Amino acid sequence: MHNTVKLSENLTWVGVSDRRIPRFENIFPLTSGVNYNSYLITDEKTCLLDTVDPDVSEQFIDNIEHALGGRQLDYLVINHMEPDHCGSIERVTQIYPELKLVGNSKTFAFLEQFYESDLSERYILVKEGQELQLGSHTLRFLLAPLVHWPEVMVTYDVEHKILFSADAFGNFGALNGNLYADEVDYKKDWLDEARRYYINIVGRHGRNVQNLFKKLDTLEIDMICSLHGHIYRTPEDVSMMIEKYRTWSAFEPERSGVVLVYSTMYGNTELVMNIMASKLAAKGIQDIQMYDVAQTDFSYIIPRCHQNSHIIFGIQNYNTTLYPTMDAFIRELLHTNFQNRKVGLVCNSSWGGRALKEFQEYLASNKGLEEFTEPLNILSALKPDQEALVDEFVDKLIASM
């Protein structure tokens, strides 16, 4: 049985929601699954834009067959070759033997790496700016390397001003019937997952996203159709997502706020961080978030660090070196090209160690990570006569905001 949504007279959503998948790319936790979007244009020629994960291919094939209404499938545009989008290509080519595959040179290199079938006679090789005529739809192809993977391209429907954006502008979470962002409270219920998706999946390649914007800025975009998540069709939602991506890809904070990220074994470092948070709140700071790196998956903490202007790291020595979970966290954070933030360090140790030096060396490897004051050093536990040092630390943070 099919499950499709008509977006316009000859554009149909033929994607699939998967609420059973526990992790995206077997790394990032999914509390409500993920959406695999695919789109079918039925014009003088028919054209499918991307496929879906093989785990949901049966539903996908039913959707395509229904939307085609007995017609043949002429083209498959492959914007992205990651298996959650290319995983049903071989199945589709078997069902539609006359189907032509549209992609760039890297698309087809990856296709031949993933599949044993020789599909080369079906290739239509496109380069930057080339177009494909379907009838009343003209598809223009824009290369977007490393807006996730090296082969990525986006497709622009010239007449209808629709951007088929590959993985860009997506979000985690299976959709609940409402395909359009304006049908839900997007900022309240979905934007955090869009941020988590971008920062963890694409985040380190901000320069490549900026390069794509140089191309998109020349276009008039009325609708954005991503491969994951909602469709953006109102001027407000299209503008919101483009501006968010501009900010995220420039590695600039979205707001003036404080994130306290710490590791703690017996609660002593955590107490210092709680005291700091209370003092910040007492001085009028409202945007405060706290995370224990051993209790919260990194994929949730990292986008909060990108979102805010100031980060306090609570670290400790562990067997004379940096606590392993914090060591893993800071490496993962820096891997997303985290930069241009004010940071403060609280270091706890019961005896000598290299934790502070190692952490500062990590911070020095990315640009624009500036300590707003000297580190606050604690020996095992904070004492009452050290509270003035905490007050001074907090005051210097606020002065730097």
KEMARNU-678750 format. One line per 8 residues: number of its first residue (from 1); their letters; for each residue x, y, z of N, C-alpha, C. Coordinates in steps of 0.1 Angstrom, whole numbers, plus 2048, in hexadecimal, padded with zeros to 3 digits. Atoms other than C-alpha are relative to their C-alpha. Example, Ala and Ser with C-alpha at 12.3 -4.5 7.8 and 13.67 -1.06 7.14 Angstrom:
2
1> as> 809/7F4/800/87B/7D3/84E/809/80C/800 | 7F7/7F5/800/889/7F5/847/7F8/80B/808
//
This chain:
401
1> mhntvkls> 808/7F4/800/800/800/800/809/80C/800 | 7F8/7F4/802/80D/822/7F6/7FE/80A/80B | 802/7F4/7F7/812/841/80C/808/80B/7FA | 7FA/7F5/807/819/85F/7F7/7F8/80D/803 | 807/7F3/7FE/811/884/7F9/803/809/7F3 | 800/7F8/80C/809/89A/7DB/805/80E/804 | 7FB/7F3/7FC/81E/8BA/7DE/7FB/80B/7F6 | 805/7F8/80A/812/8C9/7BD/7FA/7F7/7F5
9> enltwvgv> 807/808/80A/801/8BE/79D/809/7F5/7FB | 7F7/80B/805/820/8AA/792/80C/7FE/808 | 7F5/803/7F7/836/8A8/7B0/7FA/7F9/80C | 805/808/7F5/831/88D/7CA/80B/7FC/809 | 7F7/805/7F6/842/884/7EA/7FE/7F1/801 | 801/80F/800/84A/85E/7E9/809/7FA/80A | 7F7/804/7F6/860/85C/808/7FA/7F7/80A | 804/809/7F6/85E/846/826/805/804/80E
17> sdrriprf> 7FC/7FD/7F2/85F/84C/84C/804/7F2/807 | 7FB/80C/7F9/873/833/862/801/804/80E | 7FF/7FE/7F2/86C/834/887/807/7F5/808 | 7FA/80B/7FA/87E/814/88E/80F/801/801 | 7F1/7FE/800/8A2/81F/886/804/807/80D | 7FC/7FA/7F4/8B4/826/8A7/80B/80A/7FF | 7F5/7F7/802/8D2/839/89A/802/804/7F2 | 7FD/7FB/80D/8DA/84E/87C/80F/7FE/7FE
25> enifplts> 7F2/804/803/8FA/842/86B/806/7F7/80B | 7FC/809/7F5/8FC/82A/889/808/808/80A | 7F9/7F8/7F6/909/847/89E/7F7/809/808 | 808/7F6/7F9/8EF/861/8A6/7F2/7FB/804 | 80D/805/7FB/8D1/857/8BC/7F4/806/7F9 | 80C/7FB/806/8AF/85A/8AC/7F4/7FD/80A | 80B/802/7F7/892/85E/8C5/7F3/7FD/7F9 | 80C/802/808/878/85E/8AA/802/7FD/7F1
33> gvnynsyl> 7FD/805/80E/888/84F/88B/805/80B/7F7 | 7FB/7F7/80A/88F/861/86B/7F7/7FF/7F4 | 808/7FF/80D/87E/86B/84A/80A/7FE/7F4 | 7F9/801/80D/88C/860/828/7F7/806/7F6 | 809/7F9/80A/87E/879/80F/805/7FC/7F2 | 7FD/802/80E/87C/872/7EA/7F4/806/7F8 | 80A/7F8/808/869/885/7CF/7FF/7FC/7F2 | 803/804/80E/859/87C/7AE/7F9/80B/7F8
41> itdektcl> 806/7F6/809/852/894/792/7FA/7F8/7F4 | 807/806/80B/839/888/778/7FC/80A/7F6 | 802/7F6/80B/83C/89F/75A/7FF/7F8/7F3 | 7FF/808/80D/841/896/735/809/7F5/802 | 7F7/80B/7FB/85D/882/744/7FE/7FF/80F | 801/802/7F2/85D/873/766/80E/7FF/807 | 7F3/7FF/7FA/879/878/77F/7FF/7FE/80F | 7FF/802/7F1/880/86B/7A2/80D/806/805
49> ldtvdpdv> 7F4/7F9/7FA/897/87F/7B8/804/7F8/80D | 7FA/808/7F6/8AB/867/7CE/7F7/7F5/805 | 807/80C/7FB/8A1/846/7DE/801/800/80F | 801/801/7F2/89F/83A/802/809/7F4/805 | 7F9/80B/7F9/8B0/822/81B/7FA/7F2/7FC | 805/80D/804/8AD/7FD/810/7F6/7FA/80A | 809/806/7F6/89B/7F5/831/7F2/804/7FE | 80D/7FC/802/87D/808/825/7FC/800/7F1
57> seqfidni> 801/7FF/80E/87F/801/800/7F2/7FA/7FB | 80D/806/804/85F/7EC/7FE/7F5/80B/800 | 80A/7F5/7FF/849/80A/809/803/80A/7F5 | 7FB/7F6/80A/85E/820/7F2/7FB/7FC/7F2 | 804/805/80E/857/80B/7D3/7F1/801/7FE | 80E/7FE/801/832/80A/7DB/7FC/80F/7FD | 802/7F2/802/833/830/7DD/802/805/7F2 | 7FD/7FC/80D/844/834/7BC/7F6/7FB/7F6
65> ehalggrq> 809/806/80A/82E/81C/7A9/7F2/807/801 | 80C/7F9/7FF/80F/82E/7B6/801/80D/7FA | 7FF/7F2/805/81B/851/7AE/802/800/7F1 | 7FE/801/80E/826/846/78B/7F3/7FD/7F9 | 80D/804/806/803/838/784/801/7F8/7F3 | 7FF/808/80C/80F/81F/76B/80B/805/7F6 | 7F6/7FB/809/829/835/75A/80D/7FA/803 | 7F2/804/7FE/84D/82D/756/808/80B/807
73> ldylvinh> 7F7/7F6/7F9/868/83E/76A/80C/803/7F7 | 7F5/7FC/80A/880/851/753/80D/803/806 | 7F3/7FB/7FA/89A/861/76A/800/7FD/80F | 7FD/800/7F1/8A8/85C/78D/80C/80A/802 | 7F6/7F6/7FC/8BB/87B/799/806/7FB/80D | 7F9/805/7F4/8D5/870/7B3/808/80C/806 | 7F9/7F5/7F9/8DD/88E/7C9/80A/7FC/80A | 7F8/804/7F5/8EE/87A/7E4/801/7F1/800
81> mepdhcgs> 7FD/80E/801/8FE/858/7E4/802/7F9/80E | 7FF/807/7F3/8FD/850/80A/7F5/7F5/800 | 809/80B/801/8EC/82E/80E/7F2/802/805 | 80E/7FE/7FC/8CD/83C/820/7F9/807/7F5 | 807/7FA/80B/8C6/84E/7FF/802/7F8/7F3 | 7FD/807/80C/8D6/838/7E5/7FD/7F1/801 | 802/80E/7FD/8CD/817/7F5/7F6/7F8/7F8 | 80A/806/808/8B0/810/7DE/802/802/7F1
89> iervtqiy> 7FD/7FD/80E/8C0/81A/7BD/7FF/7F3/7F8 | 7FF/80C/807/8C7/7F7/7B2/7F2/7FA/7FE | 80D/806/800/8A4/7EB/7BA/7F7/808/7F5 | 807/7F8/809/895/808/7A6/804/7FE/7F2 | 7FB/802/80E/8AB/802/788/7FB/7F2/7FB | 805/80D/804/89F/7DE/788/7F2/800/7FB | 80E/7FF/803/87B/7E7/787/7FD/809/7F4 | 802/7F7/80B/87F/803/76D/80D/7FF/7F7
97> pelklvgn> 7F4/803/808/898/7F5/753/804/80B/7F7 | 7FC/7F5/809/897/815/73D/804/80C/808 | 7FD/7F4/7F8/89F/82C/75A/80E/805/7FE | 7F3/7F9/801/8BB/845/756/804/806/80D | 7FB/7FB/7F3/8D1/84F/774/807/80D/7FD | 7FB/7F3/802/8DA/873/777/809/803/80C | 7F7/7FC/7F5/8F9/87D/78B/80D/805/7FB | 7F3/7FB/804/91C/88B/78B/80A/7F5/800
105> sktfafle> 7F6/80B/801/93D/879/787/802/7F9/80D | 7FE/807/7F3/941/873/7AC/7F4/7F8/804 | 80C/808/7FE/91D/867/7AE/802/7F2/7FB | 7FF/80D/807/925/84B/796/80C/7F8/805 | 7F5/807/7FA/946/843/7A6/7FB/7F9/80D | 806/806/7F4/934/83D/7C7/7F6/7F5/7FD | 80A/80A/804/918/82A/7B5/807/7F2/7FD | 7F9/80C/803/932/811/7A8/807/7FA/80B
113> qfyesdls> 7FA/805/7F4/942/80E/7CA/7F5/7F8/808 | 80B/807/7F8/920/804/7DA/7FA/7F5/7F9 | 808/80A/807/911/7EF/7BF/809/7F8/7F7 | 7F9/809/809/91D/7D1/7AB/7FB/801/7F2 | 806/7FF/80D/905/7D7/78E/807/80B/7F8 | 7FA/7F6/809/913/7E9/770/7F4/808/7FA | 80B/7F7/805/8FB/806/76A/805/80B/7F8 | 7F9/7F4/807/913/81C/756/7F9/804/7F4
121> eryilvke> 807/7FD/80D/8FE/81A/736/7F4/809/803 | 80C/7F8/7FD/8E2/82C/749/804/80E/805 | 7FB/7F4/7FA/8F8/849/755/7FC/80C/7F7 | 800/7F3/806/8F0/86D/74D/808/809/809 | 7F6/7F9/7F8/90E/880/759/7FD/80F/7FF | 803/7F2/800/907/8A4/763/80B/808/807 | 7F6/7F7/7FA/91E/8C1/76C/7F9/80C/805 | 805/7F5/7FA/91A/8E1/77E/7F7/809/7F7
129> gqelqlgs> 808/7F7/807/8FC/8F5/772/7F8/7FA/7F4 | 807/806/80B/8F0/8DC/758/7F1/7FD/804 | 80E/801/7FE/8CB/8D7/754/7FA/7F3/7F9 | 808/80B/805/8B2/8BB/74D/7F2/804/7FE | 80E/7FC/804/891/8C2/73B/7F7/7F4/802 | 80A/80A/7FD/873/8AE/748/7F3/804/7F9 | 80C/7FB/806/858/8C3/737/7FE/80E/806 | 802/7F4/7FA/84B/8DF/74D/809/802/80C
137> htlrflla> 7F6/7FF/7F5/867/8D8/766/80E/7FF/7F9 | 7F2/801/804/88B/8E0/75F/808/7FF/80C | 7F7/802/7F4/8A4/8D2/778/80E/804/7FD | 7F2/7FB/801/8C5/8E4/77D/808/7FA/80B | 7F8/807/7F6/8E1/8D2/78F/80C/809/805 | 7F6/7F8/7FA/8F8/8E4/7A7/809/7F7/809 | 7F8/809/7F8/916/8D1/7B6/802/807/80E | 7FF/7FC/7F2/918/8D3/7DC/80A/7F7/807
145> plvhwpev> 7F7/80A/7FA/937/8BF/7E5/802/803/80F | 7FE/800/7F2/93A/8B7/80A/7F6/807/808 | 80B/7FC/7F9/919/8C5/813/7F9/7F2/804 | 7FF/80D/7FA/91B/8A3/823/80A/7F7/7FA | 7F7/808/806/92C/88D/80A/806/807/7F3 | 7F9/7F9/80B/944/895/7ED/7F8/801/7F3 | 808/801/80D/92B/88C/7D1/7F3/808/800 | 80D/7FA/7FE/90E/8A0/7DE/7FD/80B/7F6
153> mvtydveh> 804/7F5/808/8FB/8B6/7C6/7F1/803/804 | 80E/7FC/7FE/8DA/8C9/7C9/7F9/803/7F3 | 807/7FF/80D/8BF/8CC/7AF/7F6/80B/802 | 809/7F4/800/8AC/8EC/7A7/7F6/7FF/7F5 | 80B/800/80A/88A/8EB/796/7FE/80F/7FC | 7FF/7F2/805/88D/90B/781/7F2/807/800 | 80E/7FA/802/868/911/779/7F9/801/80D | 808/800/7F4/85A/908/79B/808/804/80C
161> kilfsada> 7F8/7FA/7F6/877/916/7B0/801/7F7/80C | 7FF/80A/7F5/87B/8F6/7C5/80F/7FC/800 | 7F2/805/7FE/89D/8ED/7D3/7FF/7F2/807 | 7FE/80D/7FA/8A2/8C8/7D8/80E/7FF/805 | 7F4/7FC/7FA/8BD/8CC/7F1/809/7F5/806 | 7F9/80B/7FA/8CB/8A9/7F8/7FF/800/80F | 801/801/7F1/8D4/8A6/81D/7FF/80E/807 | 801/7F2/7FA/8D5/8CC/822/7F2/803/804
169> fgnfgaln> 80D/7FB/7FA/8B9/8DB/837/7F7/7F5/805 | 807/80C/7FB/8AF/8B9/845/7FF/801/80F | 800/802/7F2/8A8/8AE/868/7FD/7F2/804 | 803/80D/7FB/8A5/88F/87D/7F1/7FF/804 | 80D/802/7FB/884/880/886/7F7/7FC/7F4 | 80A/804/809/869/86D/873/7F4/80A/801 | 80A/7F6/800/84D/884/868/7F2/7FA/804 | 80D/805/7FB/82A/881/877/7F4/804/7F7
177> gnlyadev> 80B/7FD/809/815/886/858/802/80E/7F9 | 7FF/7F2/805/81D/8AB/854/80E/801/7F9 | 7F3/7FF/808/837/8AE/838/806/80E/801 | 7FB/7F2/801/839/8D4/839/803/806/80E | 7FC/7FA/7F4/84B/8E8/853/7F6/809/806 | 80A/7F7/7FB/82F/901/855/7F4/7F9/806 | 80B/807/7FA/817/8E6/860/803/7FB/80F | 7FC/804/7F2/82A/8E0/881/806/80C/807
185> dykkdwld> 7F9/7F5/7F9/839/8F6/89C/80F/7FD/7FE | 7F2/805/804/85B/8F2/88B/80B/805/80A | 7F5/7FB/7F7/870/909/8A1/7FF/7F9/80E | 801/806/7F3/863/8F9/8C1/803/7F1/800 | 800/80E/800/861/8D5/8B7/80B/7F9/7F7 | 7F7/806/80A/87A/8D0/89A/80D/807/7FE | 7F3/7F8/803/895/8EB/898/80C/7FA/807 | 7F4/806/7F8/8AB/8DB/8B3/805/7F4/7F8
193> earryyin> 7FC/80C/807/8AB/8BB/89F/806/803/7F2 | 7FA/7FB/80C/8B3/8CE/87F/80F/805/803 | 7F2/7FB/7FC/8D1/8DE/891/809/7F4/803 | 7F8/80C/7FD/8DC/8BC/89F/804/7F9/7F4 | 7FE/806/80D/8D9/8AE/87C/80C/807/7F9 | 7F6/7F9/807/8ED/8C9/86C/80E/800/806 | 7F3/7FF/7FA/909/8CD/885/807/7F3/800 | 7F9/80D/7FF/910/8A8/889/803/7FA/7F2
201> ivgrhgrn> 7FF/807/80C/90B/89E/865/809/808/7F6 | 7FA/7F8/80A/917/8BB/850/80A/80B/806 | 7FA/7F4/7F9/925/8D4/86A/80E/803/7FC | 7F2/7FD/802/94A/8D1/864/803/806/7F2 | 7FE/7FB/80E/946/8DA/83F/7F9/80D/7FD | 806/7F3/801/93A/8FD/845/804/808/7F3 | 7FB/7F8/80C/94F/90C/829/7F9/7FB/7F3 | 807/806/80C/93F/8F4/810/7F1/804/7FF
209> vqnlfkkl> 80E/7FB/7FF/91C/8FF/81C/800/80E/7FB | 7FF/7F2/804/927/923/817/802/801/7F1 | 7FE/800/80E/933/91B/7F4/7F3/7FC/7F8 | 80D/803/806/911/90B/7EC/7F7/80D/800 | 808/7F5/7FF/900/92B/7F8/803/80B/7F5 | 7FD/7F7/80B/913/93F/7DD/7F8/7FD/7F4 | 808/804/80B/900/92B/7C4/7F1/802/803 | 80F/7FF/7FD/8DE/92B/7D6/7FC/80F/800
217> dtleidmi> 803/7F1/7FF/8E0/951/7DB/7FB/805/7F2 | 804/7FC/80D/8DB/954/7B5/7F2/7FB/7FC | 80D/807/804/8BA/940/7B6/7F5/806/809 | 80C/7FD/7F8/897/948/7C1/7FA/7F3/805 | 804/80D/7FB/88C/92C/7D8/7F3/802/808 | 80D/800/7F9/868/927/7E1/7FD/7F4/809 | 803/80C/7F8/86A/904/7EF/80E/7F8/801 | 7F4/809/7FE/886/8EE/7FE/7FB/7F2/804
225> cslhghiy> 804/80E/7FE/882/8C8/7FC/80D/7F9/803 | 7F4/807/7FB/89D/8B7/811/7FD/7F1/7FF | 801/80E/7FF/8A4/892/813/7FC/7FA/80D | 805/804/7F3/89C/891/838/7F8/80B/806 | 808/7F6/7F9/881/8A3/84C/7F6/807/7F7 | 80C/7F9/805/868/8BE/842/804/807/7F2 | 7FF/7F7/80C/862/8D1/822/7FD/80E/804 | 802/7F2/7FD/865/8F7/824/7FA/807/7F4
233> rtpedvsm> 807/7FA/80C/84C/909/80E/7FB/80E/802 | 804/7F2/7FE/844/92A/81F/80D/809/7FF | 7F4/7F7/800/85B/949/81A/807/800/80E | 7FA/7FF/7F3/860/94A/840/808/7F3/803 | 7F8/80D/7FD/86B/925/843/80C/7FF/7F7 | 7F5/800/809/881/927/824/80B/809/805 | 7F6/7F6/7FC/892/946/831/806/7FC/80E | 7FB/804/7F3/895/938/855/80B/7F6/7FE
241> miekyrtw> 7F7/80A/801/8A7/919/84A/80D/804/7F8 | 7F4/7FB/806/8BE/92B/832/809/808/809 | 7F8/7F8/7F6/8C8/944/84D/806/7F8/80B | 7FA/809/7F6/8CD/928/866/80D/7FA/7FA | 7F4/806/806/8E5/917/84E/80B/80A/7FD | 7F6/7F6/802/8F7/937/847/808/802/80E | 7FA/7FE/7F2/8FD/93B/86D/808/7F4/803 | 7F9/80C/7FC/906/917/873/80D/7FE/7F8
249> safepers> 7F4/803/809/91E/914/855/80B/80B/802 | 7F6/7F6/7FD/92F/934/860/807/7FE/80E | 7FB/803/7F3/936/925/882/7FE/80B/80A | 803/7F5/7F7/926/942/894/7F5/7FC/809 | 80A/804/7F7/911/93F/8B3/7F2/806/7FC | 80E/7FB/803/8EB/943/8B0/7FC/80A/80B | 804/7F8/7F5/8E8/954/8D2/80B/801/80A | 7F7/7FE/7F5/8FA/961/8F0/7FB/7F8/80C
257> gvvlvyst> 805/80A/7F6/8F7/944/908/80C/7F8/805 | 7F5/808/7FA/90C/92D/91E/7FC/7F1/801 | 802/80E/7FF/910/908/91C/80B/7FB/809 | 7F7/806/7F7/921/8F6/939/801/7F1/7FD | 7FE/80E/804/930/8D4/92E/80B/7FB/809 | 7F7/805/7F6/941/8BF/947/800/7F0/801 | 7FF/80E/7FC/94D/89D/951/802/7FF/80F | 7FF/800/7F2/94B/892/975/7FF/7F1/805
265> mygntelv> 800/80D/7FB/953/872/988/7F7/7FE/80D | 806/801/7F3/946/878/9AB/7F7/80C/804 | 809/7F5/7FE/932/898/9A7/807/80D/804 | 7F9/7F4/7FC/94D/8B1/9B2/801/80B/7F5 | 800/7F7/80B/952/8C0/990/7F2/805/7FC | 80E/7FC/803/92D/8C0/98A/7FB/80B/80A | 804/7F6/7F6/928/8D4/9AA/805/80E/7FC | 7FA/7F3/804/93F/8EF/99E/7F8/806/7F4
273> mnimaskl> 808/7FB/80C/92C/8F1/97D/7F2/804/804 | 80D/7FB/7FB/90B/8F3/98F/800/80D/807 | 7FE/7F3/7F9/917/90F/9A5/802/80B/7F6 | 7FE/7F6/80B/923/921/986/7F3/804/7F9 | 80D/7FE/807/901/91C/975/7F7/809/809 | 809/7F8/7F7/8EF/92A/994/804/80E/800 | 7FB/7F3/800/905/948/995/7FE/808/7F3 | 803/7FA/80D/901/94F/970/7F1/804/800
281> aakgiqdi> 80E/7FD/800/8DB/94D/974/7FD/80C/809 | 803/7F5/7F7/8DC/964/992/804/80E/7FB | 7FB/7F3/806/8EE/97E/97D/7F8/803/7F3 | 809/7FC/80B/8D3/97D/962/802/7F8/7F3 | 7FE/808/80C/8E0/963/949/7F5/7F6/7FF | 80B/809/801/8C2/950/93C/802/7F4/7F8 | 7FD/80B/809/8CF/93A/920/80C/7F8/806 | 7F6/809/7F9/8E2/920/935/7FC/7F1/7FD
289> qmydvaqt> 803/80E/802/8E5/8FB/92C/80C/7F8/806 | 7F6/808/7FA/8F8/8E0/93E/800/7F1/7FB | 7FF/80D/804/905/8BE/933/80B/7F8/806 | 7F5/809/7FC/918/8A1/942/803/7F7/7F4 | 7FC/807/80C/92B/891/925/7FE/7F1/801 | 801/80E/7FF/927/86F/934/7F1/7FC/800 | 80E/803/7FF/901/872/936/7F7/803/7F4 | 808/7FB/80B/8F6/883/916/808/7FD/7F3
297> dfsyiipr> 7F9/803/80C/8FF/878/8F3/806/80C/7FA | 7F9/7F4/805/918/88F/8E3/7F8/807/7F5 | 807/7FA/80B/902/895/8C5/7F6/80B/804 | 809/7F6/7FB/8EA/8A9/8DB/808/80C/806 | 7F8/7F5/7FA/906/8BD/8ED/807/809/7F6 | 7F8/7F8/80A/91A/8C7/8CF/7F8/80B/7F9 | 808/7F5/806/8FE/8DB/8BD/7FD/80B/80A | 802/7F6/7F6/8F8/8ED/8DE/80C/809/802
305> chqnshii> 7F4/7F8/800/91C/8F8/8DF/801/809/7F4 | 800/7F8/80C/919/904/8BB/7F5/80B/801 | 80B/7F7/7FF/8F8/916/8C4/804/80C/808 | 7FE/7F5/7F6/906/92B/8E1/80E/806/7FF | 7F4/7F8/801/922/945/8E5/80B/7FC/80A | 7F6/803/7F5/933/938/905/7FF/7F2/805 | 800/80D/7FC/93D/916/910/809/7FF/80C | 7F8/803/7F4/94A/90C/933/802/7F1/800
313> fgiqnynt> 7FD/80E/800/95C/8EB/933/805/7FC/80E | 7FC/805/7F3/95F/8D8/954/808/7F3/7FE | 7F8/80C/804/97C/8BF/950/807/7FB/80D | 7F7/805/7F5/991/8A9/967/80A/7F7/7FB | 7F5/80A/803/9B0/895/968/7FB/7F2/804 | 804/80D/7FE/9AB/870/966/80C/7F7/7FD | 7F4/807/802/9C9/85A/96B/80B/808/7F9 | 7F7/7F6/804/9DE/879/964/7FD/806/7F2
321> tlyptmda> 803/7FA/80D/9CD/881/943/7F1/804/800 | 80E/7FB/801/9AC/88F/936/7F6/7F4/801 | 80A/80A/7FE/98D/87C/941/7FB/7FA/7F2 | 802/805/80E/986/864/923/7F3/805/7F9 | 80C/7FC/807/962/86E/91D/801/80E/7FB | 7FE/7F2/804/96B/893/91D/80A/801/7F4 | 7F7/800/80B/988/88B/906/7F9/7FD/7F3 | 808/804/80C/971/87A/8EE/7F7/80B/7FB
329> firellht> 80A/7F6/803/958/896/8F0/807/80C/7F9 | 7FA/7F4/806/970/8B3/8E9/806/7FD/7F2 | 7FC/804/80E/97F/8A0/8CB/7F5/800/7F6 | 80C/800/809/95C/89B/8BD/7FB/80E/7FD | 804/7F2/802/953/8BF/8C3/809/807/7F6 | 7F7/7F9/808/972/8CC/8B2/7FF/7FA/7F1 | 802/806/80D/96C/8B4/895/7F5/807/7F8 | 80A/7F9/807/94D/8C8/88C/804/80E/7FD
337> nfqnrkvg> 7FA/7F3/803/964/8E6/887/7FB/80B/80A | 804/7F6/7F6/958/8F7/8A7/80A/80B/802 | 7F7/7F4/800/967/91A/8A8/7F8/80C/804 | 806/7F2/7FE/961/93F/8B0/7F7/800/80C | 807/800/7F4/956/93A/8D4/809/805/80C | 7F8/7FD/7F3/960/947/8F7/7FE/7F3/809 | 800/80C/7F8/969/92A/90D/807/802/80E | 7FA/800/7F3/971/925/932/803/7F2/805
345> lvcnsswg> 7FC/80D/7FC/982/908/943/800/7FF/80F | 7FF/803/7F2/97D/8F9/965/806/7F2/801 | 7F9/80C/800/996/8DE/96D/801/7FB/80E | 800/806/7F3/993/8C6/98A/80B/7F5/800 | 7F6/80B/7FE/9B0/8B0/996/803/7FD/80E | 7FC/803/7F3/9B9/89D/9B5/80F/7FE/801 | 7F1/7FF/800/9DD/899/9AB/804/804/7F2 | 7FB/7FA/80D/9F2/8A4/98D/7FB/7F9/7F4
353> gralkefq> 804/806/80D/9E9/89E/969/800/80A/7F5 | 7FF/7F8/80C/9E8/8AB/946/7F2/804/7FA | 80E/7FD/805/9C2/8B0/942/7FF/80E/7FA | 802/7F2/804/9C3/8D6/940/808/803/7F3 | 7F7/7FE/80C/9E1/8D7/928/7FA/7F9/7F4 | 805/807/80B/9D2/8BD/912/7F3/806/7FA | 80C/7FA/805/9B0/8CE/910/803/80D/7F9 | 7FD/7F3/807/9C0/8F0/908/807/7FD/7F3
361> eylasnkg> 7FA/804/80D/9D4/8DF/8ED/7F5/7FD/7F5 | 80B/803/809/9B4/8D2/8DE/7F9/80D/7FB | 807/7F3/804/9A4/8F5/8DF/808/808/7F6 | 7F8/7F8/809/9C2/904/8CE/800/7FA/7F1 | 800/805/80D/9BD/8ED/8B0/7F5/805/7F7 | 80A/7FA/808/99E/8FF/8A5/801/80F/802 | 7FF/7F2/7FF/99C/924/89E/7F5/807/808 | 80A/7F8/7FA/98B/93E/8B2/7FA/7FC/80D
369> leeftepl> 804/805/7F3/987/92B/8D3/808/807/80B | 7F9/7F7/7F7/990/946/8EC/7FC/7FE/80F | 803/801/7F2/992/941/912/7FD/80E/805 | 804/7F3/7FB/980/95E/922/807/803/80E | 7F9/7FE/7F3/994/959/943/809/7F5/802 | 7F7/80B/7FC/9AF/944/953/7F7/7F4/805 | 807/80C/7FB/9A4/920/95B/7FE/801/80F | 802/801/7F2/995/91A/97D/804/7F2/804
377> nilsalkp> 7FB/80D/7FC/9A8/8FE/98E/7FB/7FC/80E | 806/806/7F3/998/8E8/9A9/808/7F4/804 | 7F9/80C/7FB/9AA/8CE/9BE/7F5/7F8/808 | 80A/80A/7FA/990/8B2/9C4/7F2/806/802 | 80D/7FA/7FE/974/8C8/9D0/801/80F/803 | 801/7F1/7FD/96A/8ED/9D2/7FF/802/80F | 801/7FC/7F2/970/8FD/9F4/7F9/80D/801 | 807/7F3/7FE/95C/91A/A03/809/80C/7FD
385> dqealvde> 7F7/7F4/802/97B/931/A01/803/802/7F1 | 7FE/7FE/80E/97C/92B/9DB/7F4/805/7F9 | 80C/7FB/807/959/938/9D4/803/80D/7F9 | 7FD/7F3/807/968/95A/9CC/806/7FE/7F2 | 7FA/803/80D/97C/94A/9B0/7F5/7FC/7F6 | 80B/803/809/95B/93C/9A1/7F9/80D/7FC | 807/7F3/803/94B/95F/9A4/808/808/7F6 | 7F8/7F9/809/969/96E/992/7FF/7FA/7F2
393> fvdklias> 801/807/80C/967/953/977/7F2/804/7F9 | 80E/7FD/805/941/95A/972/800/80F/7FB | 800/7F2/804/947/980/971/807/802/7F3 | 7F8/7FE/80C/961/97D/956/7F8/7FA/7F4 | 808/805/80B/94A/967/941/7F6/80A/7FC | 80B/7F7/804/92E/980/943/806/80D/7FA | 7FA/7F4/806/946/99D/93B/804/7FD/7F1 | 7FC/803/80E/950/98A/91B/7F4/7FE/7F7
401> m> 80C/803/808/92C/986/90F/7FC/80D/7F9
//
